[in-house]
Amino acid sequence: MPATFGAFGVRSMIAPLRSVALRIPTTLGDFAAAGWRQPDLARLLAQHERLAELLAALGAGVVVLQPLDGLVDACFVFDPVLMTAAGAVVLRSAKAVRAGESAALAADLDELGVPLAGRLDGAAVADCGDLLWLDERTLLAGRGYRTNAEAHRQLAAIVATEGAVLERCDLPHDRGPEHVLHLMSLVSPVAEDLAVVFEPLAPVPLLEALRQRSIRWLAVDPEEYETMGANVLAVRPGVVVLADGNPRTRRALEAEGCEVHVYEASELSKGDGGPTCLTRPLHRGDRAAGRPSPAVRQWP
């Protein structure tokens, strides 16, 4: 990878996004078996390309990874690894059709120079969509059908080496194990004191944790929950990316002083993933020497 992509580490959901990886969606695979509504493939690719360009225009260094044929969920590149201040923690998916994603992403990140900070093994399964940095010392971890208690135990030990703690947050049954429900389906921090939350499914420990930190939240409309209204990517505090088609959420964010950027998501959202799912932040924080320049680079 170009030397300008030299700094890595994430311990925040809102600190300035310095570098981020995306993966091009594959056009070869069984979308129905993965739980997708069949997308228009040409529009799917075009929408993904526009999202990468938007992030670069907002100041992030963007690296675009090659598609993984047969793994249609692999474009949701957030899930296979957790980024910490020390590097990448390789996770293991509970969804059978996603089993090959972690090893592929770990190999890509190794080539990009991202340090390995840990790896789940044994019976542990987790998606990073269930893992949320509430602050630099607190990793909130959803416990649901995609992330189990053994993953919590192993992740707690890993982040403890960096001086952080893991706090458990149980998720509801909702529509059952075949339907994706991540912690980050329900909440997105957007500024130091503001988040968006889908209240009907929000776990009480999540709301309590936000209140303890004096973080207010905007309640997402049930109709816009279905169109990824609760899934908001902070590029920096108060500057966010939102799937188009969520006008109430957009107005509520703008009323709080947020700068909102939207991307066309009609096809990308057919796999039930929003902008946080489609991006793997590699570095958040203050700019430093060797920082990435705002550009989109294909890799390899």
C-alpha positions in Angstrom: 0.0 0.0 0.0 1.2 3.6 -0.6 3.3 4.8 2.3 0.8 7.6 2.9 -1.4 5.0 4.5 0.9 4.6 7.4 -1.2 5.2 10.6 -3.7 2.8 12.0 -5.9 2.6 15.1 -9.5 3.1 16.1 -10.9 3.7 19.6 -13.8 6.0 18.7 -16.9 6.0 16.4 -16.8 9.8 15.8 -13.1 10.8 15.8 -12.0 12.2 12.4 -11.9 9.4 9.8 -8.4 9.4 8.4 -8.4 6.2 6.4 -11.0 3.7 5.6 -11.3 0.5 3.5 -14.3 -0.5 1.4 -14.8 -3.7 -0.6 -16.3 -3.8 -4.1 -19.5 -5.9 -4.1 -19.3 -9.1 -6.0 -21.7 -9.7 -8.9 -21.2 -13.5 -8.6 -23.0 -15.2 -5.8 -26.4 -16.3 -4.4 -27.9 -13.1 -3.1 -31.1 -14.8 -1.9 -29.2 -17.4 0.1 -27.4 -14.5 1.9 -30.7 -12.9 2.7 -30.5 -10.1 0.1 -33.3 -8.8 -2.1 -31.9 -9.2 -5.6 -30.1 -5.9 -6.5 -29.6 -4.4 -9.9 -25.9 -5.3 -10.3 -24.8 -2.3 -12.4 -26.4 0.1 -10.0 -25.0 -1.7 -7.0 -21.5 -1.2 -8.3 -22.1 2.4 -9.3 -23.6 3.2 -5.9 -20.6 1.7 -4.1 -18.2 3.7 -6.3 -20.1 6.9 -5.5 -19.9 6.2 -1.7 -16.1 5.7 -1.9 -15.8 9.0 -3.8 -18.0 10.8 -1.2 -15.8 9.6 1.6 -12.7 10.9 -0.2 -14.4 14.2 -0.9 -15.0 14.5 2.9 -11.3 14.1 3.6 -10.7 10.4 4.2 -8.1 8.3 2.5 -10.0 5.5 0.9 -8.7 2.1 -0.1 -11.0 -0.1 -2.2 -10.5 -3.8 -1.9 -11.3 -6.3 -4.6 -14.6 -8.3 -4.6 -14.8 -11.7 -3.1 -16.7 -13.8 -5.7 -19.4 -15.9 -4.1 -19.4 -13.9 -0.8 -22.1 -11.4 -1.4 -22.0 -10.0 2.1 -18.3 -9.2 1.9 -19.0 -5.6 0.8 -20.2 -5.1 4.4 -16.5 -4.9 5.3 -17.1 -3.5 8.8 -18.0 -6.9 10.3 -15.1 -9.3 9.9 -12.6 -7.4 12.1 -12.6 -5.1 15.1 -10.1 -2.2 15.0 -8.5 -1.1 18.2 -5.7 1.3 19.0 -3.2 -1.6 18.5 -4.6 -2.9 15.2 -7.1 -5.5 13.9 -8.8 -8.2 15.9 -9.9 -10.9 13.5 -13.5 -12.1 14.3 -15.4 -15.2 13.3 -18.9 -15.0 11.7 -21.9 -17.0 13.0 -23.5 -16.7 9.5 -22.3 -19.7 7.5 -22.3 -17.9 4.2 -19.9 -15.3 5.6 -17.3 -17.8 6.9 -14.6 -16.9 4.4 -14.7 -13.2 4.9 -12.5 -12.8 8.0 -9.5 -14.6 6.6 -9.7 -12.7 3.3 -9.9 -9.3 5.1 -7.2 -10.2 7.5 -4.9 -11.0 4.6 -5.7 -7.7 2.9 -5.1 -5.8 6.1 -1.8 -7.6 6.7 -0.7 -6.5 3.2 -1.7 -3.0 4.0 0.5 -3.0 7.0 -2.3 -3.1 9.7 -0.9 -4.8 12.8 -2.7 -7.9 14.2 -4.0 -7.1 17.7 -5.8 -10.5 18.3 -8.0 -13.2 16.9 -11.1 -15.0 18.1 -10.9 -18.8 18.3 -12.7 -21.9 19.6 -16.4 -21.4 20.0 -16.3 -17.6 19.9 -18.4 -15.9 17.1 -18.8 -12.2 16.6 -19.7 -9.5 14.0 -18.2 -6.1 14.5 -21.7 -4.7 14.0 -22.2 -5.7 17.6 -19.2 -3.8 18.8 -19.3 -0.1 19.5 -16.6 2.1 21.0 -18.5 4.3 23.5 -15.4 6.1 24.5 -11.7 5.3 24.3 -11.8 3.0 27.3 -15.2 1.3 26.8 -16.2 -1.2 24.1 -20.0 -1.9 24.2 -20.7 -5.4 23.0 -24.0 -6.7 21.9 -25.0 -10.2 22.8 -27.4 -11.6 20.2 -27.5 -14.3 17.5 -24.4 -13.0 15.8 -22.1 -12.5 18.8 -21.9 -14.9 21.7 -20.7 -14.8 25.3 -17.4 -16.6 24.5 -16.6 -13.8 22.1 -17.3 -11.3 24.8 -14.9 -13.2 27.1 -12.1 -13.3 24.5 -12.6 -9.7 23.4 -12.6 -8.5 27.0 -9.2 -10.0 27.5 -7.8 -8.5 24.2 -9.0 -4.9 24.9 -7.9 -5.2 28.5 -4.3 -5.3 27.3 -5.0 -1.7 25.9 -6.5 -0.5 29.1 -10.1 -0.8 27.9 -13.1 -2.7 29.3 -16.0 -4.5 27.6 -19.5 -3.9 28.7 -22.3 -6.4 27.7 -25.5 -5.2 26.1 -28.1 -7.9 25.4 -30.1 -7.7 22.2 -33.8 -8.7 21.7 -35.0 -11.7 19.7 -36.7 -9.3 17.2 -37.3 -11.3 14.0 -35.1 -14.3 15.0 -31.7 -15.8 14.2 -32.1 -15.7 10.4 -32.6 -11.9 10.4 -29.6 -9.7 11.0 -29.9 -7.5 14.1 -26.7 -5.9 15.3 -26.2 -3.5 18.1 -25.3 -0.9 15.5 -28.6 -1.5 13.7 -30.0 0.4 16.7 -27.6 3.2 17.5 -25.0 5.4 15.8 -22.9 8.0 17.7 -22.7 11.2 15.6 -21.0 13.7 17.9 -19.5 13.9 21.4 -22.9 14.5 22.9 -25.3 13.1 20.3 -26.4 9.8 18.8 -29.3 8.4 16.8 -31.2 5.5 18.3 -34.1 3.3 17.3 -35.8 3.3 20.7 -38.3 0.3 20.3 -35.5 -2.2 20.1 -32.8 -0.3 22.1 -31.5 -2.3 25.0 -31.8 -0.6 28.4 -28.1 -0.9 29.1 -27.4 1.0 25.9 -29.6 3.9 26.8 -28.2 3.9 30.4 -24.7 4.0 29.0 -25.5 7.0 26.8 -27.2 8.9 29.7 -24.2 8.2 31.9 -22.0 10.0 29.4 -24.5 12.8 28.8 -25.1 11.7 25.3 -28.5 12.8 24.0 -30.1 10.9 21.2 -32.5 11.4 18.3 -35.3 8.8 18.0 -35.4 7.2 14.6 -38.8 6.8 13.0 -39.9 3.1 12.6 -40.3 3.6 8.8 -36.8 5.0 8.5 -35.4 2.2 10.7 -36.3 -0.1 7.8 -34.3 2.1 5.4 -31.1 2.3 7.5 -32.0 5.6 9.3 -30.4 4.4 12.5 -27.2 3.5 10.6 -25.2 6.7 10.3 -21.5 7.0 9.7 -19.7 9.9 11.4 -16.8 11.2 9.3 -15.9 13.6 12.1 -18.0 14.9 15.0 -21.2 16.4 13.5 -20.4 15.5 9.9 -22.2 12.4 8.9 -23.0 10.1 6.0 -26.6 8.7 5.7 -28.4 6.5 3.2 -30.6 8.6 1.0 -34.4 8.2 1.6 -34.4 9.1 5.3 -35.6 12.7 5.3 -36.9 12.7 8.9 -33.6 11.5 10.3 -31.8 14.0 8.0 -33.9 16.9 9.2 -33.5 15.9 12.9 -29.7 15.8 12.5 -29.5 19.1 10.7 -31.7 20.7 13.4 -29.0 19.7 15.8 -26.4 21.4 13.7 -25.0 18.3 11.9 -23.7 18.4 8.3 -25.4 15.5 6.6 -24.2 13.9 3.3 -26.3 11.3 1.6 -25.5 8.6 -0.9 -27.9 6.7 -3.2 -28.5 3.4 -1.4 -31.4 1.6 -3.2 -29.3 -1.4 -4.2 -26.6 -1.3 -1.4 -29.3 -1.5 1.2 -30.9 -4.6 -0.2 -28.6 -6.6 2.0 -29.8 -4.7 5.1 -26.5 -2.7 5.6 -25.9 1.0 5.9 -22.8 3.2 5.7 -21.2 1.9 8.8 -21.6 -1.6 7.5 -20.0 -0.7 4.2 -16.9 0.9 5.6 -14.0 -0.4 7.7 -12.3 2.5 9.4 -8.6 1.9 9.7 -7.5 5.1 11.4 -9.5 7.6 13.4 -8.0 10.5 15.2 -5.7 13.5 14.9 -3.8 13.9 11.7 -0.2 12.8 11.8 2.9 12.5 9.6 2.3 9.9 6.9 -1.4 10.5 6.9 -3.4 9.4 3.9 -4.3 12.0 1.3 -8.0 12.2 0.5 -8.2 9.9 -2.5 -9.7 6.6 -3.7 -7.1 3.9 -4.3 -7.8 0.4 -5.6 -6.0 -2.4 -3.8 -4.2 -4.4 -4.9 
